[in-house]
Amino acid sequence: MNILVLLVVFCFFAVLVVVGVLNSADVTVNLWLWHIGPVPMGAVLVTAAIFGVAFTCTIGVLDGIKIRLTNRQLRKQLQRLEEESDALRLQLARHQGPVGGHPSATEG
């Protein structure tokens, strides 16, 4: 699976390089009140790709943190439930007495 992801990412960046090299004309980038230009089209594509990757990584890291916190809470809950289950088993074993023993063997 990881090889497939790496292959797709490599193809994506290869396409960006080809498009950037073939379109070497200068462009002006307009960002509301901020104008940048003239800048080569390849630089605009690379910058957009870098910001896209950074944004995606940030989302992934935040999601990973959320998953780790949830796992920690679930581990604590599982440990608490296992301790409660063990206590109930012990209490049940104390009330039942010897298992499979003949009643006449204990009298006497």
C-alpha positions in Angstrom: 0.0 0.0 0.0 2.8 2.4 0.9 4.5 1.8 -2.5 1.3 2.6 -4.3 1.0 5.9 -2.4 4.6 6.8 -3.1 4.1 6.0 -6.8 1.0 8.3 -7.0 2.8 11.1 -5.2 5.8 10.7 -7.5 3.6 10.8 -10.6 1.8 13.9 -9.2 5.1 15.8 -8.7 6.4 14.6 -12.1 3.3 16.1 -13.8 3.9 19.4 -11.8 7.5 19.5 -13.0 6.5 18.9 -16.6 3.7 21.5 -16.5 6.0 24.0 -14.8 8.8 23.5 -17.4 6.5 23.6 -20.4 4.7 26.8 -19.1 7.6 29.1 -18.4 5.7 32.3 -19.0 5.5 34.9 -16.2 2.2 35.4 -14.4 0.9 37.8 -11.8 -0.7 36.3 -8.7 -3.5 38.3 -7.1 -4.4 37.6 -3.5 -7.1 40.1 -2.5 -5.1 43.2 -1.6 -1.7 41.7 -2.3 -0.2 41.3 -5.8 2.9 39.2 -6.6 4.4 39.2 -10.0 5.6 38.7 -12.5 6.6 35.2 -11.3 7.3 32.1 -13.4 4.4 29.7 -13.6 6.5 26.8 -12.3 7.3 28.7 -9.1 3.6 29.3 -8.6 2.8 25.6 -9.1 5.6 24.5 -6.7 4.5 27.0 -4.1 0.9 25.8 -4.3 2.0 22.2 -4.1 4.2 22.8 -1.0 1.4 24.7 0.8 -1.0 21.9 -0.1 1.3 19.2 1.3 1.9 21.3 4.4 -1.8 21.7 5.0 -2.5 18.0 4.5 0.3 17.1 6.9 -1.0 19.4 9.5 -4.5 17.9 9.2 -2.9 14.4 9.5 -0.9 15.3 12.6 -3.9 16.8 14.3 -6.0 13.7 13.5 -3.2 11.5 14.8 -3.1 13.4 18.1 -6.9 13.0 18.4 -6.6 9.3 17.7 -3.9 8.9 20.3 -5.9 10.7 23.0 -8.9 8.5 22.2 -6.8 5.4 22.4 -5.4 6.4 25.8 -8.9 7.0 27.2 -10.1 3.6 25.8 -7.1 1.8 27.3 -7.8 3.3 30.7 -11.5 2.3 30.4 -10.5 -1.2 29.4 -8.1 -1.5 32.3 -10.9 -0.3 34.7 -13.4 -2.8 33.3 -10.9 -5.7 33.5 -10.2 -4.9 37.1 -14.0 -4.7 37.8 -14.5 -8.0 36.0 -11.7 -9.7 38.0 -13.2 -8.4 41.2 -16.7 -9.7 40.3 -15.2 -13.1 39.4 -13.4 -13.3 42.7 -16.5 -12.3 44.6 -18.5 -15.0 42.7 -15.9 -17.6 43.4 -16.0 -16.9 47.1 -19.8 -17.3 47.3 -19.9 -20.5 45.3 -17.5 -22.4 47.4 -15.6 -25.5 46.1 -16.5 -26.4 42.6 -17.4 -30.1 41.9 -16.9 -31.2 45.5 -19.2 -33.8 47.0 -21.3 -32.4 49.9 -20.6 -35.4 52.1 -16.9 -34.9 51.7 -17.1 -31.5 53.4 -19.3 -32.7 56.3 -17.9 -34.1 59.2 
